[in-house]
Amino acid sequence: MIYEDYYIFTPGPVKMSEEILKIGAQQTPYFRNSAFSDVTYACENGMLEMVNAPQGSKAIFLAASGTAGMESAVMNLLSKDDNALVVNGGGFGARFVDICATHAIPHTDFKVSNTNLADIETLAPSENYSALVVNAHETSIGHLYDLDAMGAYAKKNDLLYIVDAISMLVTDPLDMQQSNIDVVIASSQKGLALPPGLTMVILAPSAIAKIKDIDSLYFNYKNYLTNGERGQSPYTPAVTIMLQLEARLAQIKQRGGVAQSIANAKEIAQYFRANIKSLPVKEYTPFMPNAMTTLTPTDGRSAMDVVNALEENYKVMVCPNGGPEREIVFRISHMGEMTKAYTDVLIDAMHDYYGVARN
């Protein structure tokens, strides 16, 4: 099997637990019955609890990638009568900009750098907006924004607050009520440590009230909400991944809840960063999440050279970047079934590659 004996430190897919892997190896069951409806209800309740969604919130399950969740949220919740402030701090912020442009949603491309937007009140353009759209963690550069500050700004200005939390859920704190978030977009292959192919959109009542009639069959939220009342989706769901999600949510709870999962990710991230301080690399941003670490070589090497060498010589897979950061940034995930012992494989490989003894 491709890469089966490799160590994986990519920010999606991430290392999965044996319990979840075993579910993926089983026969996919039929799903138009009450047994699978119960699975859907369990997944919805678990996701709502995980993000402390307001009472009356609902979850939509899409058999699709995270980008589909991003696009569907824009399609269903924004129109040509809106004016969206779209935070663009990298490749995924730019994707939200492209989505708004594709659907002719009036928007401002709010380009930001070197800030976690704790100061959004002073940085934001002085226009009248109806929505604030952000990737909570700009995964292309490993940059985490201040959700509370942006939520306070959104509440003050009566903005619909749409948050892509795909690459920070389960590893970094997210609380819909505390941060006044109306929409959370999540996906299976990152902190939830499941295979790719399932995306969830969590809608607070404030967002449900804004759902529009749209010209789309597959992405029509009203249809999903109607079917969700009976624990079903209008089209074939990602059945096996839903079963894995149900087990994963139970696993997280059994291990001490999402707070414990966040604490574990933080411990691994700090452990990794502390043990590479003697190497000729530096952290790319001061606002990194627990979910991952972004590094820049400081000895003149290309980031791609480091990525390729780790894969070819040590069977360790880290993630390159694209676009203008391709040669200067590489990314290491701390999401999923990570331990210090597993992380040591990467730390030791990096020390060997650079010819620096580990302290």
C-alpha positions in Angstrom: 0.0 0.0 0.0 1.2 3.5 -0.8 3.1 5.1 2.1 1.8 2.6 4.7 5.1 2.4 6.5 5.7 6.2 6.5 5.4 8.5 9.5 2.8 11.2 8.7 3.0 14.7 10.0 0.9 16.4 7.3 -1.9 18.7 8.2 -4.6 16.5 6.7 -4.8 13.6 6.4 -3.4 13.0 9.9 -2.4 10.0 11.9 -5.5 8.0 12.9 -6.1 5.7 15.9 -6.3 1.9 15.5 -9.9 1.9 16.8 -11.0 4.3 14.0 -9.0 2.4 11.3 -10.7 -0.8 12.2 -14.1 0.8 11.5 -12.9 1.9 8.1 -12.0 -1.8 7.2 -15.6 -3.0 7.8 -18.3 -3.5 5.3 -20.2 -0.2 4.7 -23.8 -0.8 5.8 -27.1 0.3 4.3 -28.1 3.7 5.7 -31.7 4.5 4.9 -33.0 3.1 8.2 -33.4 4.0 11.8 -30.1 2.5 12.8 -28.2 5.0 10.7 -30.5 7.8 11.7 -29.3 7.2 15.2 -25.7 7.5 14.0 -26.5 10.8 12.4 -28.2 12.1 15.5 -25.2 11.1 17.7 -22.8 12.8 15.3 -24.9 16.0 15.3 -25.2 16.1 19.1 -21.5 15.4 19.5 -20.5 18.1 17.1 -22.8 20.7 18.6 -21.5 19.9 22.1 -17.9 20.0 21.0 -18.2 23.6 19.8 -20.7 24.7 22.5 -23.2 25.6 19.9 -26.2 27.7 20.9 -29.5 25.9 21.7 -31.4 25.3 18.5 -28.3 24.9 16.4 -28.1 22.2 13.6 -25.4 20.4 11.8 -25.3 19.6 8.1 -23.2 16.7 6.9 -21.8 16.9 3.4 -20.1 14.0 1.5 -17.5 16.5 0.2 -14.3 18.3 0.9 -13.8 21.3 3.3 -13.9 23.6 0.3 -17.5 22.4 -0.4 -18.4 23.5 3.1 -16.9 26.9 2.6 -18.6 27.4 -0.8 -22.0 26.0 0.4 -22.0 28.4 3.4 -21.4 31.4 1.1 -24.1 30.1 -1.4 -26.8 29.6 1.3 -26.2 32.5 3.6 -25.0 35.4 1.5 -26.5 37.1 -1.5 -26.0 40.0 -3.8 -27.6 42.2 -1.2 -24.8 41.4 1.3 -21.3 42.9 1.7 -18.8 40.5 3.2 -15.6 41.3 4.9 -13.3 38.3 4.0 -10.1 37.9 5.9 -7.3 36.9 3.5 -4.1 36.0 5.2 -3.0 33.2 2.8 -4.1 30.5 0.4 -7.3 29.6 2.2 -8.4 33.1 2.9 -7.9 33.7 -0.8 -10.1 30.7 -1.5 -13.0 32.4 0.4 -12.4 35.5 -1.7 -12.6 33.4 -4.9 -15.8 31.8 -3.7 -17.4 35.1 -3.1 -16.3 36.4 -6.5 -17.6 33.2 -8.2 -21.0 33.7 -6.7 -21.1 37.5 -7.3 -21.2 38.2 -3.5 -20.1 41.8 -2.9 -17.1 41.6 -0.7 -13.8 43.2 0.5 -10.6 41.3 0.1 -9.2 42.1 3.6 -5.5 41.2 3.2 -3.8 40.8 6.5 -0.3 39.8 7.8 1.6 39.9 11.0 -1.5 40.1 13.1 -3.9 37.7 14.8 -6.6 40.3 14.4 -7.0 40.9 18.1 -6.9 44.5 16.8 -9.5 44.0 14.0 -11.5 46.9 15.4 -8.8 49.3 14.2 -7.6 47.4 11.2 -10.9 46.6 9.5 -11.9 48.9 6.6 -14.5 51.5 7.6 -17.4 50.2 5.4 -20.8 48.8 6.2 -20.6 45.0 6.1 -23.2 42.3 6.7 -20.9 39.4 7.2 -17.4 38.5 8.5 -15.8 35.5 6.9 -12.6 34.0 8.2 -10.4 30.8 8.2 -9.8 30.6 12.0 -6.5 29.0 11.2 -4.9 30.0 8.0 -3.4 26.6 7.3 -1.1 27.7 4.4 1.1 29.5 6.9 0.1 28.1 10.3 -1.4 31.4 11.5 -4.2 31.4 14.1 -6.6 34.4 14.5 -8.2 35.7 17.6 -11.8 34.4 17.4 -13.0 36.2 20.4 -11.8 39.6 19.2 -13.4 39.0 15.8 -16.6 37.8 17.4 -16.9 40.9 19.5 -16.3 43.0 16.4 -19.0 41.0 14.5 -21.5 41.3 17.3 -20.9 45.0 17.7 -21.5 45.6 14.0 -24.3 43.0 13.6 -22.4 40.8 11.2 -23.0 37.2 10.3 -19.8 35.5 11.5 -18.8 32.6 9.4 -15.7 30.6 10.6 -13.8 27.9 8.8 -12.5 25.8 11.7 -11.3 22.9 9.6 -7.7 22.8 10.7 -8.1 23.9 14.4 -11.0 22.0 15.7 -10.1 19.5 18.5 -6.6 21.0 18.8 -7.3 24.6 19.6 -10.2 26.2 21.6 -13.4 27.0 19.7 -16.6 28.1 21.5 -19.5 29.4 19.4 -21.3 31.1 22.2 -18.2 32.7 23.7 -17.0 34.0 20.4 -20.5 34.9 19.0 -20.0 32.6 16.0 -22.9 31.9 13.7 -21.4 29.3 11.4 -18.6 26.8 12.0 -17.2 24.7 9.1 -15.4 21.5 10.0 -13.9 18.6 8.1 -13.0 15.0 8.9 -9.4 14.7 7.9 -7.7 17.1 10.3 -8.2 17.4 14.1 -11.0 14.8 14.0 -8.4 12.4 12.6 -10.7 10.6 10.2 -10.4 9.9 6.4 -11.1 12.9 4.1 -14.6 13.1 2.5 -16.9 14.4 5.2 -17.6 18.0 6.0 -19.8 19.5 8.6 -21.5 22.9 8.7 -22.8 23.9 12.1 -25.5 26.5 12.0 -26.6 28.6 15.0 -30.2 29.7 14.9 -29.1 33.1 13.8 -27.6 31.5 10.7 -30.6 29.2 10.1 -32.8 32.3 10.0 -30.7 33.7 7.1 -30.7 30.6 4.8 -31.9 31.5 1.4 -33.5 29.8 -1.5 -30.7 29.0 -3.9 -30.2 27.5 -7.4 -28.4 24.4 -6.3 -29.6 20.9 -5.8 -26.7 19.3 -3.9 -25.8 22.3 -1.7 -29.3 23.3 -0.7 -29.2 23.7 3.1 -33.0 23.8 3.5 -33.2 20.3 2.0 -30.5 19.0 4.4 -32.2 20.5 7.4 -35.5 19.0 6.4 -33.9 15.5 6.0 -31.9 16.0 9.1 -35.0 16.0 11.2 -35.2 12.2 10.5 -31.5 11.7 10.9 -30.9 11.5 7.1 -29.3 13.5 4.3 -30.9 14.1 1.0 -28.2 12.3 -0.9 -25.8 9.4 -0.2 -23.8 10.3 2.9 -20.2 9.4 3.7 -21.5 6.4 5.5 -18.3 4.8 6.8 -16.8 8.1 7.8 -20.0 8.9 9.7 -19.6 5.7 11.6 -16.0 6.6 12.3 -17.1 10.1 13.4 -19.5 8.6 15.9 -16.7 6.5 17.4 -14.2 9.3 17.3 -16.6 11.7 19.2 -17.1 8.9 21.8 -13.3 8.4 21.9 -12.7 12.1 22.6 -15.2 12.1 25.4 -13.8 8.9 26.9 -10.4 10.4 26.9 -11.4 13.4 28.9 -13.3 15.6 26.4 -12.3 18.1 23.8 -10.4 20.2 26.5 -8.1 17.2 27.1 -7.6 16.7 23.4 -6.6 20.4 23.1 -4.2 20.0 26.0 -2.6 17.0 24.4 -2.1 18.8 21.1 -0.6 21.8 22.9 1.8 19.5 24.8 3.0 17.8 21.6 3.4 21.2 19.8 5.4 22.6 22.6 7.5 19.5 22.9 8.3 19.5 19.2 9.2 23.2 19.1 11.4 22.9 22.2 13.4 20.0 20.7 14.3 21.7 17.4 15.6 25.0 18.8 19.2 24.0 17.9 18.4 23.5 14.3 18.7 26.1 11.5 15.0 26.8 11.2 12.7 29.4 12.7 9.0 29.6 13.3 7.3 31.4 10.5 4.6 33.2 12.5 4.3 34.2 16.2 0.6 33.2 16.1 0.9 29.5 15.5 -1.9 27.1 16.8 -1.5 23.9 18.6 -2.5 22.1 15.4 0.7 22.6 13.6 4.1 24.3 13.3 5.3 26.2 10.3 9.1 26.5 9.8 11.5 28.5 7.6 15.0 27.3 6.9 17.7 29.8 8.0 20.7 28.2 6.4 19.9 29.0 2.8 18.3 25.6 2.1 15.0 25.4 0.2 12.0 24.3 2.3 11.2 21.8 -0.5 14.7 20.3 -0.1 13.9 19.6 3.5 10.5 18.2 2.7 11.9 15.9 0.0 14.9 14.8 2.1 12.7 13.8 5.1 10.4 11.7 2.9 13.1 10.1 0.7 15.7 9.4 3.4 13.7 8.9 6.6 10.2 8.0 5.4 8.8 11.0 7.3 6.2 13.1 5.6 5.8 16.7 6.4 4.0 19.2 4.2 5.3 21.7 1.7 3.7 25.0 0.9 2.5 26.3 -2.4 2.6 29.6 -4.1 5.1 32.3 -3.0 6.0 30.4 0.2 6.9 27.2 -1.6 10.6 27.5 -1.1 10.6 29.2 2.3 7.9 27.4 4.4 7.2 23.8 5.4 4.6 22.6 7.8 4.4 20.0 10.5 1.1 18.7 11.9 0.4 17.9 15.6 -3.1 16.8 14.8 -4.5 13.3 15.3 -3.1 10.4 17.2 0.2 12.1 18.1 2.5 11.1 21.0 5.9 12.3 22.0 7.4 9.0 21.0 5.9 9.3 17.5 7.0 12.9 17.3 10.6 11.8 18.3 10.9 10.1 14.9 10.5 13.4 13.2 12.7 15.3 15.6 15.5 12.7 15.3 15.2 12.7 11.5 15.6 16.5 11.4 18.6 16.4 13.6 20.2 13.7 11.5 19.4 15.6 8.3 21.0 18.8 9.6 23.9 16.9 11.2 23.2 18.4 14.6 23.2 16.2 17.7 20.0 16.2 19.7 20.4 17.6 23.3 
